[in-house]
Amino acid sequence: MNIGLDASVLELPPTGIAKVTAGLSHACLAHDPGLTISAFHRRPLRLTFQGSITAHPLGRWVPHQYWRSLILPRAIRHADVAWFPWNGNVPHLKTTGIVASTIHDVLPLIIPGYFRAPGDEVRYRARVQQDLDRSDVVFTDSIYSRQQIVAQFNTTHEPVVIRFGPTMTPASARSAAVSPDDKPFFVYVGGYDRRKGIEGLVRLFLALHAEGKIASRLILTGTPNYFSEAFRDVVKDAVARGAVEERGYVDEPTLAHLFQRARALVYPSKYEGFGLPPLEAMTAGCPVITTRETSLPEVCGEAAVYIDPDDTRSFAEALLSIETDAHLRERLRAAGFAQAATFTWEEAAATFLGALRIALQGRRQG
C-alpha cells in the first residue's frame, strides 16, 4: 500500500495534530514494513520524519490556495490512499485509490460563542460536510468526537476512532530543563486559549498564593497569547507576585522533565477532541487534574482528579489535596502509568491500516 500524505500541518511549529500525524505515520511503517508513505508539502517541515517516509517539497513559491487546489491534488492522486490528517481540508481530487481524512473534532459547534461573524457557522458546516463527502474513510480522535460528527453532519460511514499513543519519550527528559531550586510547582500545558480554562486557573492560583494556602508555583507553557487585556493583567500580576512562571514554548525533553517533577498537570479544559497533554503527563508519571467534559474521561479513565473549573471552592480543594498529600500523588502516578499503557501506537496503526484496507478492497471490488 502506498499512502500519499498531505504534510501541511508539519510545516508549523509542532502542535498536537502534527505530533500524532508523525507518530501514526511511523507506527504504520513499523506495523507494515511493506508500506510506503510519501509526504507532500510546500514549506520546510518543522517535524522531520524517520525511516522510509519520503518527503516531497513541491511548489514552495506557489500561493497556498493554488498549491492546495492544483499542485497537491496532482501529486497525491496516484497514491493508493490520499490522506489528509489536518481536520479534513480535502481538495477536489480524481483518484483511482481512496481518500482518507482525519477530522479531529467539531468543537467549533460545541464551544459557546465560537463563531463571531454572521455566516461563519454556515461556512464551517459546509466545509466539514464537503470533507466528509469527499472522503472514503474518516478518522477521528475519540468516541465523543465521533458522536458529535454523526450528530451534526450527514455521514455515509461512521468515523473510525483512533486512540493515539503518547508522543513523548520520558526517558529523553532534559535534566537541566528546570532550575535547581527545590520549590515545588504545578504545570499547565495546552496553549493560552480561553476554552482551556487558563484564565480561571491563574486567578485561582494567584488567590491561593496571596492567602498563603499554597507554596507551589504554577508554570505555564506555550507561546503567550493574551486573549484579553484582563487576562494579560492577571498573568503579569501573578508573575510579579511569584505565583506563576511563564516558560513559553518548551521542547519535548523539557516538557517531559517538567512532567516528571511537577506536583500535577492542571488541565481545566471543557472542550477537547482528545486531550494529548493528560496522556503525556500520565506517561511521564505526572498526576492529572482535569474535567469530566467532552473526551477527557476517555483519556484519563479513573486515573485523574476531576474538577468543575467553575466551582472555585472544589477546584481549590483539589489543588490543595495534591499539594499536601504525597500518598495521593503516588496513587495517581501509579494509576496514570496503567491508564496511559492502554494507549499504544501499535493499536492505533492496526486500526488505521485495517480501515484503509477495507475501504481499498471495497473500491476495487466496486
C-alpha positions as a Markdown table, in Angstrom:
| # | Residue | x | y | z |
|---|---|---|---|---|
| 1 | Met | 0.0 | 0.0 | 0.0 |
| 2 | Asn | 1.2 | 3.5 | -0.9 |
| 3 | Ile | 0.0 | 6.4 | 1.2 |
| 4 | Gly | 0.2 | 9.9 | -0.1 |
| 5 | Leu | 0.2 | 12.3 | 2.9 |
| 6 | Asp | -0.7 | 16.0 | 3.0 |
| 7 | Ala | 2.0 | 17.1 | 5.3 |
| 8 | Ser | 1.0 | 20.7 | 5.6 |
| 9 | Val | 0.4 | 20.6 | 9.3 |
| 10 | Leu | 4.1 | 19.6 | 9.8 |
| 11 | Glu | 5.2 | 22.9 | 8.3 |
| 12 | Leu | 4.0 | 24.7 | 11.5 |
| 13 | Pro | 5.6 | 24.7 | 15.0 |
| 14 | Pro | 4.8 | 21.3 | 16.4 |
| 15 | Thr | 1.2 | 21.0 | 17.6 |
| 16 | Gly | -0.8 | 18.0 | 18.9 |
| 17 | Ile | -2.1 | 17.3 | 15.5 |
| 18 | Ala | 1.4 | 17.4 | 14.0 |
| 19 | Lys | 2.8 | 15.1 | 16.6 |
| 20 | Val | 0.1 | 12.5 | 16.3 |
| 21 | Thr | 0.3 | 12.6 | 12.5 |
| 22 | Ala | 4.1 | 11.9 | 12.6 |
| 23 | Gly | 3.6 | 9.3 | 15.4 |
| 24 | Leu | 0.9 | 7.4 | 13.5 |
| 25 | Ser | 2.9 | 7.5 | 10.2 |
| 26 | His | 5.9 | 5.9 | 12.0 |
| 27 | Ala | 3.7 | 3.4 | 13.7 |
| 28 | Cys | 2.2 | 2.3 | 10.4 |
| 29 | Leu | 5.6 | 1.7 | 8.9 |
| 30 | Ala | 6.6 | -0.4 | 12.0 |
| 31 | His | 3.3 | -2.3 | 11.7 |
| 32 | Asp | 3.7 | -3.0 | 7.9 |
| 33 | Pro | 7.3 | -2.7 | 6.6 |
| 34 | Gly | 6.0 | -3.1 | 3.1 |
| 35 | Leu | 4.1 | 0.2 | 3.4 |
| 36 | Thr | 5.4 | 3.4 | 1.7 |
| 37 | Ile | 4.4 | 6.9 | 2.7 |
| 38 | Ser | 5.1 | 9.9 | 0.5 |
| 39 | Ala | 4.7 | 13.2 | 2.4 |
| 40 | Phe | 3.9 | 16.2 | 0.2 |
| 41 | His | 4.5 | 19.7 | 1.5 |
| 42 | Arg | 5.0 | 23.3 | 0.4 |
| 43 | Arg | 7.2 | 24.9 | 3.1 |
| 44 | Pro | 10.1 | 23.3 | 5.0 |
| 45 | Leu | 8.9 | 20.8 | 7.6 |
| 46 | Arg | 9.2 | 21.6 | 11.3 |
| 47 | Leu | 8.9 | 17.9 | 12.3 |
| 48 | Thr | 11.2 | 15.6 | 10.4 |
| 49 | Phe | 10.3 | 12.0 | 9.5 |
| 50 | Gln | 12.4 | 8.9 | 10.3 |
| 51 | Gly | 12.8 | 5.7 | 8.3 |
| 52 | Ser | 11.3 | 5.2 | 4.9 |
| 53 | Ile | 8.9 | 8.1 | 4.8 |
| 54 | Thr | 9.8 | 10.2 | 1.7 |
| 55 | Ala | 9.3 | 14.0 | 1.9 |
| 56 | His | 8.4 | 15.7 | -1.4 |
| 57 | Pro | 8.7 | 19.5 | -1.3 |
| 58 | Leu | 6.5 | 21.0 | -4.1 |
| 59 | Gly | 5.7 | 24.5 | -5.3 |
| 60 | Arg | 7.2 | 26.4 | -2.5 |
| 61 | Trp | 6.5 | 29.8 | -4.1 |
| 62 | Val | 3.0 | 28.9 | -5.3 |
| 63 | Pro | 0.3 | 30.7 | -3.2 |
| 64 | His | -1.2 | 28.4 | -0.6 |
| 65 | Gln | -4.7 | 28.3 | -2.1 |
| 66 | Tyr | -3.4 | 27.3 | -5.5 |
| 67 | Trp | -1.0 | 24.8 | -4.1 |
| 68 | Arg | -3.9 | 23.1 | -2.2 |
| 69 | Ser | -6.3 | 23.2 | -5.2 |
| 70 | Leu | -3.9 | 22.4 | -8.0 |
| 71 | Ile | -0.4 | 21.2 | -7.0 |
| 72 | Leu | -1.3 | 18.9 | -4.2 |
| 73 | Pro | -4.2 | 17.0 | -6.0 |
| 74 | Arg | -1.9 | 16.3 | -9.0 |
| 75 | Ala | 0.9 | 14.9 | -6.8 |
| 76 | Ile | -1.2 | 12.8 | -4.4 |
| 77 | Arg | -3.8 | 11.4 | -6.8 |
| 78 | His | -1.6 | 8.4 | -7.8 |
| 79 | Ala | -1.4 | 7.0 | -4.3 |
| 80 | Asp | -3.5 | 4.1 | -3.1 |
| 81 | Val | -4.5 | 6.3 | -0.2 |
| 82 | Ala | -4.6 | 10.1 | -0.2 |
| 83 | Trp | -4.5 | 11.0 | 3.5 |
| 84 | Phe | -5.5 | 14.5 | 4.8 |
| 85 | Pro | -4.8 | 14.5 | 8.5 |
| 86 | Trp | -5.3 | 18.2 | 9.3 |
| 87 | Asn | -9.1 | 18.4 | 10.1 |
| 88 | Gly | -10.1 | 17.4 | 6.6 |
| 89 | Asn | -9.3 | 20.3 | 4.1 |
| 90 | Val | -9.7 | 17.8 | 1.3 |
| 91 | Pro | -9.4 | 19.3 | -2.2 |
| 92 | His | -11.3 | 18.2 | -5.2 |
| 93 | Leu | -9.4 | 15.0 | -6.2 |
| 94 | Lys | -9.6 | 12.5 | -9.0 |
| 95 | Thr | -8.0 | 9.3 | -7.9 |
| 96 | Thr | -8.3 | 5.5 | -8.6 |
| 97 | Gly | -7.4 | 5.0 | -4.9 |
| 98 | Ile | -9.3 | 6.1 | -1.8 |
| 99 | Val | -9.4 | 9.4 | 0.2 |
| 100 | Ala | -8.9 | 9.3 | 3.9 |
| 101 | Ser | -9.3 | 12.3 | 6.2 |
| 102 | Thr | -8.9 | 12.9 | 9.9 |
| 103 | Ile | -11.4 | 15.2 | 11.5 |
| 104 | His | -10.1 | 15.6 | 15.0 |
| 105 | Asp | -13.1 | 17.3 | 16.4 |
| 106 | Val | -16.0 | 19.6 | 15.6 |
| 107 | Leu | -15.6 | 21.7 | 18.7 |
| 108 | Pro | -16.5 | 25.0 | 17.0 |
| 109 | Leu | -20.1 | 23.7 | 17.0 |
| 110 | Ile | -19.8 | 23.0 | 20.7 |
| 111 | Ile | -17.9 | 26.0 | 22.1 |
| 112 | Pro | -20.4 | 28.8 | 23.0 |
| 113 | Gly | -19.7 | 32.0 | 21.1 |
| 114 | Tyr | -17.1 | 30.4 | 18.8 |
| 115 | Phe | -18.5 | 31.9 | 15.6 |
| 116 | Arg | -18.1 | 35.7 | 15.6 |
| 117 | Ala | -19.4 | 36.9 | 12.3 |
| 118 | Pro | -22.8 | 36.1 | 10.6 |
| 119 | Gly | -22.4 | 33.2 | 8.3 |
| 120 | Asp | -19.3 | 31.7 | 9.9 |
| 121 | Glu | -21.1 | 28.7 | 11.2 |
| 122 | Val | -22.8 | 28.1 | 7.9 |
| 123 | Arg | -19.4 | 28.2 | 6.1 |
| 124 | Tyr | -17.8 | 25.9 | 8.7 |
| 125 | Arg | -20.6 | 23.4 | 8.4 |
| 126 | Ala | -20.4 | 23.4 | 4.6 |
| 127 | Arg | -16.6 | 22.9 | 4.7 |
| 128 | Val | -16.8 | 19.9 | 7.0 |
| 129 | Gln | -19.7 | 18.4 | 5.1 |
| 130 | Gln | -17.7 | 18.7 | 1.9 |
| 131 | Asp | -14.7 | 17.0 | 3.5 |
| 132 | Leu | -16.9 | 14.1 | 4.7 |
| 133 | Asp | -18.5 | 13.8 | 1.2 |
| 134 | Arg | -15.0 | 13.7 | -0.4 |
| 135 | Ser | -13.7 | 11.0 | 1.9 |
| 136 | Asp | -14.0 | 7.3 | 1.6 |
| 137 | Val | -12.7 | 6.8 | 5.2 |
| 138 | Val | -13.0 | 9.4 | 8.1 |
| 139 | Phe | -10.9 | 9.1 | 11.2 |
| 140 | Thr | -11.4 | 10.9 | 14.5 |
| 141 | Asp | -9.8 | 11.1 | 17.9 |
| 142 | Ser | -12.4 | 9.9 | 20.4 |
| 143 | Ile | -15.8 | 8.4 | 20.9 |
| 144 | Tyr | -17.0 | 11.8 | 21.9 |
| 145 | Ser | -15.8 | 13.4 | 18.6 |
| 146 | Arg | -17.4 | 10.5 | 16.6 |
| 147 | Gln | -20.7 | 11.1 | 18.3 |
| 148 | Gln | -20.6 | 14.8 | 17.5 |
| 149 | Ile | -19.7 | 14.3 | 13.9 |
| 150 | Val | -22.5 | 11.8 | 13.4 |
| 151 | Ala | -25.0 | 14.1 | 15.2 |
| 152 | Gln | -24.0 | 17.3 | 13.4 |
| 153 | Phe | -23.4 | 16.0 | 9.8 |
| 154 | Asn | -24.6 | 13.6 | 7.2 |
| 155 | Thr | -22.2 | 10.7 | 7.2 |
| 156 | Thr | -22.2 | 7.8 | 4.8 |
| 157 | His | -19.9 | 5.8 | 7.0 |
| 158 | Glu | -19.4 | 6.1 | 10.7 |
| 159 | Pro | -16.0 | 7.7 | 11.5 |
| 160 | Val | -13.3 | 5.4 | 12.8 |
| 161 | Val | -11.8 | 6.2 | 16.2 |
| 162 | Ile | -8.0 | 6.2 | 16.5 |
| 163 | Arg | -6.7 | 6.0 | 20.1 |
| 164 | Phe | -3.3 | 7.7 | 19.7 |
| 165 | Gly | -0.3 | 6.7 | 21.7 |
| 166 | Pro | 1.8 | 9.2 | 23.7 |
| 167 | Thr | 4.1 | 11.3 | 21.5 |
| 168 | Met | 6.9 | 11.9 | 24.0 |
| 169 | Thr | 9.6 | 9.6 | 25.5 |
| 170 | Pro | 10.0 | 10.4 | 29.2 |
| 171 | Ala | 13.4 | 8.8 | 29.2 |
| 172 | Ser | 14.6 | 11.6 | 26.9 |
| 173 | Ala | 13.8 | 14.2 | 29.6 |
| 174 | Arg | 16.4 | 17.0 | 29.8 |
| 175 | Ser | 17.7 | 17.1 | 33.3 |
| 176 | Ala | 18.9 | 20.7 | 33.1 |
| 177 | Ala | 15.5 | 22.0 | 31.9 |
| 178 | Val | 14.4 | 23.2 | 35.4 |
| 179 | Ser | 16.2 | 25.5 | 37.7 |
| 180 | Pro | 18.0 | 23.7 | 40.5 |
| 181 | Asp | 15.8 | 25.1 | 43.3 |
| 182 | Asp | 13.5 | 22.6 | 45.1 |
| 183 | Lys | 10.4 | 24.8 | 45.1 |
| 184 | Pro | 7.5 | 22.6 | 44.0 |
| 185 | Phe | 5.3 | 23.5 | 41.1 |
| 186 | Phe | 2.2 | 22.6 | 39.2 |
| 187 | Val | 2.3 | 22.8 | 35.4 |
| 188 | Tyr | -0.2 | 23.9 | 32.8 |
| 189 | Val | 0.1 | 22.7 | 29.2 |
| 190 | Gly | -2.1 | 23.5 | 26.3 |
| 191 | Gly | -1.6 | 27.0 | 25.0 |
| 192 | Tyr | -3.1 | 30.3 | 26.1 |
| 193 | Asp | -6.6 | 29.6 | 24.9 |
| 194 | Arg | -9.7 | 30.8 | 26.6 |
| 195 | Arg | -11.5 | 27.4 | 26.1 |
| 196 | Lys | -8.8 | 25.7 | 28.1 |
| 197 | Gly | -9.8 | 27.4 | 31.3 |
| 198 | Ile | -6.4 | 29.0 | 31.8 |
| 199 | Glu | -7.7 | 32.4 | 33.0 |
| 200 | Gly | -9.7 | 30.9 | 35.8 |
| 201 | Leu | -6.7 | 28.7 | 36.8 |
| 202 | Val | -4.3 | 31.7 | 37.0 |
| 203 | Arg | -6.8 | 33.7 | 39.1 |
| 204 | Leu | -7.3 | 30.8 | 41.5 |
| 205 | Phe | -3.6 | 30.2 | 41.8 |
| 206 | Leu | -3.0 | 33.8 | 42.5 |
| 207 | Ala | -5.7 | 33.9 | 45.2 |
| 208 | Leu | -4.3 | 30.8 | 46.9 |
| 209 | His | -0.8 | 32.1 | 46.8 |
| 210 | Ala | -1.9 | 35.5 | 48.2 |
| 211 | Glu | -3.7 | 33.8 | 51.1 |
| 212 | Gly | -0.7 | 31.7 | 51.9 |
| 213 | Lys | -2.6 | 28.5 | 51.2 |
| 214 | Ile | -0.3 | 27.1 | 48.6 |
| 215 | Ala | 3.5 | 27.0 | 48.4 |
| 216 | Ser | 3.9 | 25.7 | 44.9 |
| 217 | Arg | 4.1 | 28.0 | 41.9 |
| 218 | Leu | 2.3 | 27.4 | 38.6 |
| 219 | Ile | 4.4 | 27.0 | 35.5 |
| 220 | Leu | 2.6 | 28.0 | 32.2 |
| 221 | Thr | 3.9 | 26.5 | 29.0 |
| 222 | Gly | 3.0 | 27.6 | 25.5 |
| 223 | Thr | 3.6 | 30.7 | 23.4 |
| 224 | Pro | 1.9 | 33.6 | 25.3 |
| 225 | Asn | -1.3 | 34.6 | 23.6 |
| 226 | Tyr | -3.1 | 37.1 | 25.8 |
| 227 | Phe | -6.7 | 36.9 | 24.5 |
| 228 | Ser | -7.8 | 39.9 | 26.6 |
| 229 | Glu | -6.3 | 42.8 | 28.5 |
| 230 | Ala | -7.9 | 41.4 | 31.7 |
| 231 | Phe | -6.1 | 38.1 | 31.2 |
| 232 | Arg | -2.8 | 39.8 | 30.4 |
| 233 | Asp | -3.1 | 41.9 | 33.6 |
| 234 | Val | -3.8 | 38.9 | 35.8 |
| 235 | Val | -0.9 | 36.9 | 34.4 |
| 236 | Lys | 1.5 | 39.8 | 34.8 |
| 237 | Asp | 0.3 | 40.3 | 38.4 |
| 238 | Ala | 0.7 | 36.6 | 39.2 |
| 239 | Val | 4.2 | 36.5 | 37.7 |
| 240 | Ala | 5.2 | 39.6 | 39.7 |
| 241 | Arg | 4.0 | 38.0 | 42.9 |
| 242 | Gly | 5.8 | 34.8 | 42.3 |
| 243 | Ala | 2.7 | 32.7 | 42.0 |
| 244 | Val | 3.1 | 32.0 | 38.2 |
| 245 | Glu | 6.1 | 31.4 | 35.9 |
| 246 | Glu | 5.8 | 31.7 | 32.2 |
| 247 | Arg | 8.1 | 29.3 | 30.2 |
| 248 | Gly | 6.8 | 30.0 | 26.7 |
| 249 | Tyr | 7.1 | 27.2 | 24.1 |
| 250 | Val | 9.1 | 24.2 | 25.5 |
| 251 | Asp | 10.5 | 21.3 | 23.5 |
| 252 | Glu | 9.7 | 17.7 | 24.2 |
| 253 | Pro | 12.6 | 16.8 | 26.5 |
| 254 | Thr | 11.9 | 19.9 | 28.6 |
| 255 | Leu | 8.2 | 19.1 | 28.8 |
| 256 | Ala | 8.9 | 15.5 | 29.8 |
| 257 | His | 11.2 | 16.8 | 32.6 |
| 258 | Leu | 8.6 | 19.2 | 33.8 |
| 259 | Phe | 6.0 | 16.4 | 34.0 |
| 260 | Gln | 8.4 | 14.2 | 35.9 |
| 261 | Arg | 9.0 | 17.0 | 38.6 |
| 262 | Ala | 5.5 | 18.6 | 38.8 |
| 263 | Arg | 3.0 | 18.1 | 41.6 |
| 264 | Ala | 0.5 | 17.6 | 38.8 |
| 265 | Leu | -0.6 | 18.7 | 35.4 |
| 266 | Val | -3.6 | 21.1 | 35.8 |
| 267 | Tyr | -5.8 | 20.9 | 32.7 |
| 268 | Pro | -9.1 | 22.6 | 33.3 |
| 269 | Ser | -10.3 | 22.5 | 29.7 |
| 270 | Lys | -14.0 | 22.0 | 29.0 |
| 271 | Tyr | -13.6 | 21.3 | 25.2 |
| 272 | Glu | -11.3 | 18.7 | 23.9 |
| 273 | Gly | -11.5 | 16.3 | 20.9 |
| 274 | Phe | -8.8 | 14.1 | 22.6 |
| 275 | Gly | -6.6 | 15.6 | 25.2 |
| 276 | Leu | -3.0 | 14.8 | 24.5 |
| 277 | Pro | -1.3 | 16.7 | 27.4 |
| 278 | Pro | -3.1 | 14.5 | 30.1 |
| 279 | Leu | -2.0 | 11.3 | 28.2 |
| 280 | Glu | 1.6 | 12.5 | 28.0 |
| 281 | Ala | 1.5 | 13.6 | 31.7 |
| 282 | Met | 0.4 | 10.1 | 32.8 |
| 283 | Thr | 3.0 | 8.5 | 30.6 |
| 284 | Ala | 5.7 | 10.6 | 32.4 |
| 285 | Gly | 4.3 | 9.8 | 35.9 |
| 286 | Cys | 2.6 | 13.1 | 36.5 |
| 287 | Pro | -0.7 | 13.2 | 38.4 |
| 288 | Val | -3.5 | 14.9 | 36.4 |
| 289 | Ile | -6.2 | 17.4 | 37.5 |
| 290 | Thr | -8.8 | 17.9 | 34.8 |
| 291 | Thr | -12.5 | 18.0 | 34.0 |
| 292 | Arg | -15.1 | 15.4 | 33.0 |
| 293 | Glu | -16.1 | 17.3 | 29.9 |
| 294 | Thr | -16.1 | 16.1 | 26.3 |
| 295 | Ser | -13.4 | 13.5 | 25.6 |
| 296 | Leu | -11.2 | 13.8 | 28.7 |
| 297 | Pro | -12.7 | 10.9 | 30.7 |
| 298 | Glu | -11.9 | 8.7 | 27.7 |
| 299 | Val | -8.3 | 9.6 | 28.0 |
| 300 | Cys | -7.9 | 9.7 | 31.8 |
| 301 | Gly | -10.3 | 7.0 | 33.0 |
| 302 | Glu | -10.1 | 6.8 | 36.8 |
| 303 | Ala | -6.5 | 8.0 | 36.9 |
| 304 | Ala | -7.3 | 11.7 | 37.4 |
| 305 | Val | -8.7 | 14.1 | 39.9 |
| 306 | Tyr | -11.8 | 15.6 | 38.2 |
| 307 | Ile | -12.9 | 19.1 | 39.0 |
| 308 | Asp | -15.6 | 21.6 | 37.8 |
| 309 | Pro | -13.5 | 24.6 | 36.8 |
| 310 | Asp | -16.4 | 26.9 | 37.5 |
| 311 | Asp | -16.6 | 25.7 | 41.1 |
| 312 | Thr | -13.8 | 27.6 | 42.6 |
| 313 | Arg | -14.0 | 26.0 | 46.0 |
| 314 | Ser | -13.8 | 22.4 | 44.8 |
| 315 | Phe | -11.1 | 23.4 | 42.3 |
| 316 | Ala | -9.0 | 24.9 | 45.1 |
| 317 | Glu | -9.6 | 21.8 | 47.3 |
| 318 | Ala | -8.3 | 19.6 | 44.5 |
| 319 | Leu | -5.1 | 21.7 | 44.2 |
| 320 | Leu | -4.5 | 21.7 | 47.9 |
| 321 | Ser | -5.1 | 17.9 | 48.2 |
| 322 | Ile | -2.4 | 17.3 | 45.6 |
| 323 | Glu | -0.2 | 19.9 | 47.2 |
| 324 | Thr | -0.3 | 18.3 | 50.7 |
| 325 | Asp | -1.0 | 14.6 | 50.2 |
| 326 | Ala | 2.1 | 12.6 | 49.0 |
| 327 | His | 0.2 | 9.3 | 49.1 |
| 328 | Leu | -2.5 | 10.7 | 46.8 |
| 329 | Arg | 0.2 | 11.8 | 44.3 |
| 330 | Glu | 1.8 | 8.4 | 44.4 |
| 331 | Arg | -1.6 | 6.7 | 43.9 |
| 332 | Leu | -2.3 | 8.9 | 40.9 |
| 333 | Arg | 1.1 | 8.3 | 39.4 |
| 334 | Ala | 0.6 | 4.5 | 39.5 |
| 335 | Ala | -2.9 | 4.8 | 38.1 |
| 336 | Gly | -1.7 | 7.1 | 35.4 |
| 337 | Phe | 1.0 | 4.7 | 34.3 |
| 338 | Ala | -1.6 | 1.9 | 34.0 |
| 339 | Gln | -4.1 | 4.1 | 32.1 |
| 340 | Ala | -1.5 | 5.5 | 29.7 |
| 341 | Ala | -0.3 | 2.0 | 28.9 |
| 342 | Thr | -3.7 | 1.3 | 27.3 |
| 343 | Phe | -2.9 | 3.8 | 24.6 |
| 344 | Thr | -0.4 | 2.3 | 22.1 |
| 345 | Trp | 0.8 | 3.2 | 18.7 |
| 346 | Glu | 0.6 | -0.5 | 17.7 |
| 347 | Glu | -3.2 | -0.5 | 18.3 |
| 348 | Ala | -3.5 | 2.9 | 16.5 |
| 349 | Ala | -1.6 | 1.7 | 13.4 |
| 350 | Ala | -3.6 | -1.6 | 13.3 |
| 351 | Thr | -6.9 | 0.3 | 13.4 |
| 352 | Phe | -5.8 | 2.8 | 10.9 |
| 353 | Leu | -4.4 | 0.4 | 8.3 |
| 354 | Gly | -7.3 | -2.1 | 8.8 |
| 355 | Ala | -9.8 | 0.6 | 7.9 |
| 356 | Leu | -7.8 | 1.7 | 4.9 |
| 357 | Arg | -7.5 | -1.9 | 3.6 |
| 358 | Ile | -11.3 | -2.5 | 4.0 |
| 359 | Ala | -12.0 | 0.7 | 2.1 |
| 360 | Leu | -9.5 | -0.1 | -0.7 |
| 361 | Gln | -10.9 | -3.5 | -1.1 |
| 362 | Gly | -14.4 | -2.1 | -1.4 |
| 363 | Arg | -13.3 | 0.4 | -4.0 |
| 364 | Arg | -11.5 | -2.2 | -6.1 |
| 365 | Gln | -14.5 | -4.6 | -5.9 |
| 366 | Gly | -16.8 | -1.8 | -6.8 |
